[in-house]
Amino acid sequence: MALSTGPLTNYANWNAAFGWGSHALAGYAGGSAVGTATATLRTDLAAVALSTGPLADYASWNTAFGWGNHATVGYETAAAHTASLEAYATLASTQSLSGSNSFTSASATVPGVTISSGLVVAAGRVGIGTASPSATLEVVTDSAVYFRRNAADALPVSQSLLRSRGTPAAPAALGNGDYIGSLDFTGYDGASYLNYAGVSGIVDGVVSAGVLPTALKFNTGSASGLERMRITSAGRVGIGTAGPNYSLDVQGGNINASGGLCIADNCKSSWASVDNLGNHTASQALDMAGYAVNNVSALTVTGSMSLPIRRVTFADHPYLVSGADYTIVADATDGSFTITLPAAASATGRVYIVKRVDDPAANVVTLDSAGGLVEGAASQAINSLMGESIIVQSDGTDWHALSWYWQ
């Protein structure tokens, strides 16, 4: 139905048209210029009462200015109840749309249209349950929010977070370290909303066509959100580290496995079953690296043993015996010198052997201690003859001669 843009010059014929009331004003509806290209469509169109019946005097409609042919009995038979309202109109923010009709506009301005009491579209934002959305989409509710998919396939319900650099019209590739998306868990503490837990997807490598290395970062906390775990694009899991070097890399804490530990399908339920040296055949040398073997059980050795031996001369005077020593060969050919044992209190149970290998006639080798007596005296002279040897052991207070031999 084409609306005329001019006033009615023969409005008497409109009055004769069935059910339209008075058209004495110079216009279709109370002077409102509804036919202009930039007119405002207002709710006071209620002043025009449309008839629901056919036109009994449609000839009078034909003489109304600018309305065209109304010979058909009825206003519009093709789309009587589903017509589209099409215009360049501006809808004021106080208007509402109802019914089954559609609204199409080439350049409409909608500053804020309330679709229902729970849905608001304003300033490019959609609010559900709020009249003032603070984000592109904000849902405020005291009930659950569901994502539901019903389909005859095995695909899941999905929620995709798409991220790029650039603009929507010209997206650009992301870079190493860029965040792709985050799922944040935010709670109210009585004064404000705090976000200390979440999962984020992060680019962790060089991006190229078809290649986007992506890691997952897990944050938790109580007064701040800290990274606790990361799964890299290479599949490595880091706990306490953002750069795991192994399939599982745990830093800064202990690991408790109540069910046991399995390495290459060889599972052990305790450290004792891992290696307690009982009935154990070693595949390599046992290196104690200077540490003692505690005398909590017997040590049985089959075959020869390799123990430390050192040659000491006048150039080493005074020589301080350490935990790395066992047998000391003393050669005083160039001059007399002293060999000092460790304090007995710091070497409980330790055994040392000292043997003289030069002619003792000219020079003297003295054996003393940094703490405690040596066989009942402050020191002992190993000066009787070539080949003289002494074996001493600490009881935690003094050094005792277990054997003292000379030829």
C-alpha positions as CSV (number, residue, x, y, z in Angstrom):
1,M,0.0,0.0,0.0
2,A,1.7,3.2,-1.2
3,L,1.2,6.2,1.1
4,S,0.9,9.7,-0.5
5,T,3.2,12.4,0.5
6,G,0.6,15.2,-0.1
7,P,-2.3,16.4,2.0
8,L,-5.9,15.4,1.3
9,T,-7.7,17.9,-1.0
10,N,-10.8,15.8,-1.2
11,Y,-11.1,14.6,2.3
12,A,-14.9,14.4,2.0
13,N,-14.4,11.2,0.1
14,W,-12.3,9.7,2.9
15,N,-15.2,10.3,5.3
16,A,-17.4,8.2,3.0
17,A,-14.9,5.3,3.2
18,F,-16.1,2.7,5.6
19,G,-14.8,2.9,9.2
20,W,-12.1,5.6,8.9
21,G,-13.8,8.4,10.9
22,S,-13.2,12.1,10.2
23,H,-10.4,13.2,7.8
24,A,-11.1,16.9,8.0
25,L,-7.5,17.7,8.8
26,A,-5.1,18.3,6.0
27,G,-3.3,15.1,6.4
28,Y,-3.9,11.4,7.0
29,A,-3.7,11.3,10.8
30,G,-3.8,14.4,12.8
31,G,-1.3,16.3,10.7
32,S,1.5,13.8,11.2
33,A,3.5,13.5,8.0
34,V,3.9,9.8,8.0
35,G,4.7,9.6,4.3
36,T,7.9,11.6,4.3
37,A,11.2,9.9,3.9
38,T,12.5,10.9,7.3
39,A,9.3,10.9,9.4
40,T,9.0,9.6,12.9
41,L,6.5,6.8,13.3
42,R,4.8,7.5,16.6
43,T,2.2,5.7,18.7
44,D,-0.4,8.4,18.3
45,L,-1.4,6.7,15.0
46,A,-4.1,5.3,17.2
47,A,-6.0,8.4,16.0
48,V,-6.6,6.4,12.8
49,A,-9.1,3.6,13.4
50,L,-8.6,0.9,10.9
51,S,-11.7,-1.1,10.0
52,T,-11.6,-4.9,10.1
53,G,-14.4,-5.2,7.5
54,P,-14.4,-4.9,3.7
55,L,-15.0,-1.6,2.0
56,A,-18.6,-1.1,1.2
57,D,-17.9,2.1,-0.7
58,Y,-14.5,1.5,-2.2
59,A,-15.3,3.9,-5.0
60,S,-14.9,6.7,-2.5
61,W,-11.4,5.4,-1.7
62,N,-10.4,5.6,-5.3
63,T,-11.1,9.3,-5.3
64,A,-8.9,9.9,-2.2
65,F,-5.8,11.6,-3.1
66,G,-2.8,9.4,-4.0
67,W,-4.1,6.0,-2.8
68,G,-4.3,4.2,-6.1
69,N,-6.8,1.4,-6.9
70,H,-8.9,0.1,-4.0
71,A,-11.2,-2.0,-6.1
72,T,-10.4,-5.1,-4.2
73,V,-12.8,-5.8,-1.3
74,G,-10.5,-5.4,1.7
75,Y,-7.5,-3.4,2.5
76,E,-4.8,-5.8,1.5
77,T,-5.4,-9.4,0.7
78,A,-1.8,-10.6,0.1
79,A,-0.4,-9.8,3.6
80,A,-3.3,-8.9,5.8
81,H,-1.7,-9.9,9.1
82,T,2.0,-10.4,8.3
83,A,3.0,-7.3,6.5
84,S,6.4,-5.8,6.8
85,L,6.8,-2.2,8.0
86,E,9.6,-0.7,5.8
87,A,10.8,2.8,6.2
88,Y,13.7,5.2,6.9
89,A,12.1,6.0,10.2
90,T,13.8,6.7,13.5
91,L,12.3,4.7,16.5
92,A,12.3,6.7,19.7
93,S,13.7,4.9,22.7
94,T,10.3,4.8,24.4
95,Q,8.6,2.8,21.7
96,S,8.0,-0.9,21.6
97,L,7.3,-3.4,18.9
98,S,4.7,-6.1,19.3
99,G,2.8,-8.7,17.2
100,S,4.0,-11.0,14.5
101,N,5.1,-8.3,12.0
102,S,8.7,-7.8,11.0
103,F,10.6,-4.5,11.0
104,T,13.1,-3.7,8.2
105,S,15.0,-0.5,7.9
106,A,17.7,0.8,5.6
107,S,19.1,3.3,8.0
108,A,17.2,3.1,11.2
109,T,18.6,4.5,14.4
110,V,17.8,2.4,17.6
111,P,19.3,4.2,20.6
112,G,17.9,1.6,23.0
113,V,15.1,-0.8,22.4
114,T,13.7,-2.8,25.2
115,I,12.7,-6.2,23.7
116,S,11.2,-7.5,26.9
117,S,11.6,-6.9,30.6
118,G,14.7,-9.1,30.7
119,L,16.5,-8.3,27.5
120,V,18.0,-4.9,26.7
121,V,20.0,-3.8,23.6
122,A,21.8,-0.5,24.2
123,A,24.9,1.2,22.8
124,G,26.0,-2.0,21.0
125,R,25.7,-4.1,24.2
126,V,23.2,-6.9,25.1
127,G,22.0,-7.3,28.6
128,I,20.0,-10.2,29.9
129,G,18.7,-9.6,33.4
130,T,20.3,-6.1,33.5
131,A,19.2,-2.8,32.1
132,S,22.8,-1.4,31.9
133,P,25.1,-4.1,30.4
134,S,28.8,-3.3,31.1
135,A,30.2,-5.7,28.5
136,T,29.2,-6.7,24.9
137,L,27.1,-9.5,26.5
138,E,26.2,-9.5,30.2
139,V,24.0,-12.1,31.8
140,V,22.7,-11.4,35.4
141,T,20.7,-14.1,37.0
142,D,20.0,-16.0,40.2
143,S,19.6,-19.3,38.3
144,A,21.8,-21.5,36.2
145,V,22.9,-20.8,32.6
146,Y,22.9,-23.7,30.2
147,F,24.5,-24.5,26.9
148,R,22.3,-27.1,25.2
149,R,22.8,-29.0,21.9
150,N,20.4,-31.6,20.5
151,A,21.7,-33.3,17.4
152,A,22.0,-36.8,15.8
153,D,25.8,-36.8,15.9
154,A,28.7,-37.3,18.4
155,L,29.8,-33.7,18.4
156,P,29.9,-31.9,21.8
157,V,28.4,-28.6,23.0
158,S,31.2,-26.2,22.2
159,Q,32.1,-22.6,23.3
160,S,34.8,-21.1,21.1
161,L,37.0,-18.1,22.0
162,L,38.5,-16.7,18.8
163,R,41.4,-14.3,19.0
164,S,43.6,-12.4,16.5
165,R,45.6,-9.3,16.3
166,G,44.6,-6.6,13.7
167,T,41.0,-5.7,13.2
168,P,37.8,-7.7,12.5
169,A,38.0,-6.7,8.9
170,A,41.7,-7.5,8.6
171,P,42.8,-10.0,11.3
172,A,46.6,-10.5,11.9
173,A,48.6,-13.4,13.3
174,L,49.2,-13.7,17.0
175,G,52.7,-13.6,18.5
176,N,54.6,-15.7,21.1
177,G,53.2,-14.9,24.6
178,D,49.8,-13.6,23.4
179,Y,46.8,-14.7,25.4
180,I,44.2,-16.4,23.3
181,G,41.4,-16.7,25.9
182,S,40.7,-17.1,29.6
183,L,38.1,-18.7,31.8
184,D,38.1,-16.7,35.0
185,F,36.4,-17.6,38.2
186,T,35.4,-14.4,40.0
187,G,33.7,-14.2,43.4
188,Y,32.4,-11.6,45.7
189,D,34.2,-11.0,49.0
190,G,31.6,-8.6,50.5
191,A,33.0,-5.5,49.0
192,S,34.1,-6.3,45.4
193,Y,34.5,-9.1,42.9
194,L,37.9,-10.8,43.0
195,N,39.4,-13.1,40.3
196,Y,42.2,-15.3,41.7
197,A,41.5,-18.6,39.8
198,G,41.3,-19.3,36.1
199,V,42.5,-21.2,33.1
200,S,44.2,-19.4,30.1
201,G,45.3,-20.4,26.7
202,I,48.6,-18.8,25.7
203,V,50.7,-18.9,22.5
204,D,54.1,-20.4,23.5
205,G,56.0,-20.6,20.3
206,V,56.5,-19.1,16.8
207,V,53.2,-18.7,14.8
208,S,53.1,-19.5,11.1
209,A,50.5,-20.7,8.6
210,G,48.8,-23.7,10.0
211,V,51.0,-23.6,13.2
212,L,49.8,-22.1,16.5
213,P,51.7,-23.5,19.5
214,T,49.3,-23.2,22.5
215,A,49.8,-23.8,26.2
216,L,47.3,-24.0,29.1
217,K,48.0,-22.0,32.3
218,F,46.3,-22.7,35.6
219,N,46.0,-20.0,38.3
220,T,44.8,-20.3,41.9
221,G,45.2,-18.2,45.0
222,S,43.5,-16.7,48.0
223,A,44.9,-13.1,48.1
224,S,46.2,-13.1,44.6
225,G,46.2,-15.4,41.6
226,L,49.4,-17.3,41.0
227,E,50.4,-19.7,38.2
228,R,50.4,-23.3,39.7
229,M,50.6,-25.5,36.7
230,R,51.2,-25.3,32.9
231,I,50.8,-27.7,30.1
232,T,53.0,-26.7,27.2
233,S,52.3,-27.1,23.5
234,A,54.9,-29.9,23.6
235,G,52.8,-31.8,26.1
236,R,55.1,-31.2,29.1
237,V,53.5,-30.6,32.5
238,G,55.1,-28.1,34.9
239,I,54.0,-27.8,38.5
240,G,55.8,-24.8,40.2
241,T,57.5,-23.9,36.9
242,A,56.3,-22.2,33.8
243,G,59.0,-23.8,31.7
244,P,59.0,-27.6,32.3
245,N,62.0,-29.5,30.8
246,Y,60.5,-33.0,31.3
247,S,57.2,-34.7,30.7
248,L,56.5,-34.0,34.4
249,D,58.6,-31.3,36.0
250,V,57.8,-30.5,39.7
251,Q,59.6,-27.7,41.4
252,G,59.4,-26.2,44.9
253,G,57.7,-29.1,46.7
254,N,57.5,-32.8,47.6
255,I,55.7,-35.5,45.6
256,N,53.6,-38.0,47.6
257,A,52.6,-41.2,45.7
258,S,50.6,-43.4,48.1
259,G,50.2,-46.1,45.5
260,G,53.9,-46.3,44.6
261,L,56.3,-45.2,41.8
262,C,56.6,-46.8,38.4
263,I,59.5,-46.4,36.1
264,A,59.4,-48.1,32.7
265,D,56.6,-50.4,34.1
266,N,58.8,-51.3,37.1
267,C,56.6,-50.2,40.1
268,K,57.9,-49.8,43.7
269,S,55.7,-49.1,46.7
270,S,58.5,-47.7,49.0
271,W,62.0,-46.4,48.9
272,A,63.2,-49.6,50.7
273,S,62.0,-51.6,47.7
274,V,63.7,-49.3,45.3
275,D,67.2,-49.9,46.6
276,N,68.1,-50.8,50.2
277,L,71.4,-52.5,49.2
278,G,70.1,-55.8,50.6
279,N,70.9,-58.7,48.3
280,H,71.9,-56.1,45.9
281,T,74.2,-56.6,42.9
282,A,75.5,-53.2,41.9
283,S,75.8,-52.3,38.3
284,Q,78.5,-49.7,39.0
285,A,80.9,-48.7,41.7
286,L,79.5,-47.5,45.1
287,D,80.8,-44.0,45.5
288,M,80.0,-42.5,48.9
289,A,81.6,-39.2,47.9
290,G,83.3,-38.7,51.3
291,Y,80.3,-39.7,53.3
292,A,80.4,-42.4,56.0
293,V,78.6,-45.8,55.9
294,N,76.7,-45.7,59.2
295,N,77.2,-48.8,61.4
296,V,73.6,-49.8,61.6
297,S,74.2,-53.1,60.0
298,A,77.0,-55.4,58.8
299,L,78.8,-54.7,55.5
300,T,80.0,-57.8,53.7
301,V,82.5,-57.4,50.9
302,T,83.4,-60.2,48.6
303,G,86.7,-59.5,46.8
304,S,89.2,-56.7,47.1
305,M,88.4,-53.2,48.2
306,S,89.8,-49.9,46.8
307,L,90.5,-47.5,49.6
308,P,92.3,-44.1,49.5
309,I,96.1,-43.9,49.9
310,R,98.3,-40.8,49.9
311,R,102.0,-40.1,50.1
312,V,103.0,-37.2,52.4
313,T,106.4,-35.4,52.5
314,F,108.1,-32.5,54.2
315,A,106.6,-30.2,51.5
316,D,103.1,-31.0,52.9
317,H,104.0,-29.9,56.5
318,P,101.8,-29.7,58.4
319,Y,99.5,-32.2,56.7
320,L,95.9,-32.1,57.9
321,V,94.1,-35.5,57.6
322,S,90.6,-35.3,56.0
323,G,87.7,-37.5,55.5
324,A,89.0,-38.4,52.0
325,D,92.1,-40.1,53.5
326,Y,92.6,-43.6,54.7
327,T,96.2,-44.8,54.4
328,I,99.0,-42.2,54.7
329,V,102.5,-43.0,53.5
330,A,105.0,-40.7,55.4
331,D,108.4,-39.9,53.7
332,A,110.5,-37.5,55.8
333,T,113.6,-37.8,53.6
334,D,113.7,-34.0,53.1
335,G,112.9,-33.0,56.6
336,S,110.7,-33.6,59.7
337,F,107.0,-32.8,59.5
338,T,103.7,-33.2,61.4
339,I,100.5,-35.2,60.5
340,T,97.4,-33.8,62.3
341,L,94.4,-36.1,62.7
342,P,90.9,-34.5,62.7
343,A,89.2,-33.7,66.1
344,A,88.1,-37.0,67.5
345,A,84.7,-35.6,68.3
346,S,84.0,-35.0,64.6
347,A,85.3,-38.3,63.3
348,T,83.7,-40.9,65.6
349,G,84.5,-44.4,64.3
350,R,86.8,-43.3,61.6
351,V,90.0,-45.3,61.0
352,Y,93.4,-44.1,59.7
353,I,96.7,-45.9,58.9
354,V,100.0,-44.1,59.0
355,K,103.2,-45.8,57.8
356,R,106.8,-44.5,57.7
357,V,108.7,-45.4,54.5
358,D,112.0,-43.6,54.8
359,D,115.1,-44.0,57.1
360,P,114.0,-42.4,60.4
361,A,117.5,-41.8,61.6
362,A,117.7,-38.2,60.5
363,N,114.2,-36.7,60.7
364,V,111.0,-37.2,62.7
365,V,107.3,-37.7,61.8
366,T,104.9,-36.5,64.5
367,L,101.3,-37.7,64.7
368,D,99.0,-35.3,66.7
369,S,95.3,-34.4,66.8
370,A,93.1,-31.3,66.2
371,G,91.1,-32.4,69.2
372,G,91.6,-35.3,71.7
373,L,94.6,-37.4,72.7
374,V,96.6,-39.8,70.5
375,E,97.0,-43.1,72.4
376,G,97.0,-41.3,75.8
377,A,99.3,-38.4,74.8
378,A,99.1,-35.1,72.9
379,S,101.1,-36.6,70.1
380,Q,103.1,-39.7,69.1
381,A,106.4,-39.9,67.2
382,I,106.7,-42.4,64.4
383,N,110.4,-42.5,64.5
384,S,111.6,-46.0,65.4
385,L,112.5,-47.5,62.1
386,M,111.6,-47.8,58.4
387,G,108.3,-49.6,57.9
388,E,106.9,-48.5,61.2
389,S,103.0,-48.2,61.0
390,I,100.2,-47.3,63.3
391,I,96.4,-47.8,63.0
392,V,94.3,-45.4,65.0
393,Q,90.5,-45.0,65.5
394,S,88.4,-42.3,67.1
395,D,85.9,-43.1,69.9
396,G,84.5,-39.6,69.7
397,T,86.8,-38.3,72.5
398,D,90.3,-39.5,71.7
399,W,92.3,-41.5,69.1
400,H,93.3,-45.0,70.1
401,A,96.1,-47.1,68.6
402,L,94.5,-50.4,67.4
403,S,97.9,-51.6,66.1
404,W,101.4,-50.2,66.2
405,Y,104.0,-52.1,64.3
406,W,107.7,-51.8,63.5
407,Q,110.1,-54.3,62.0
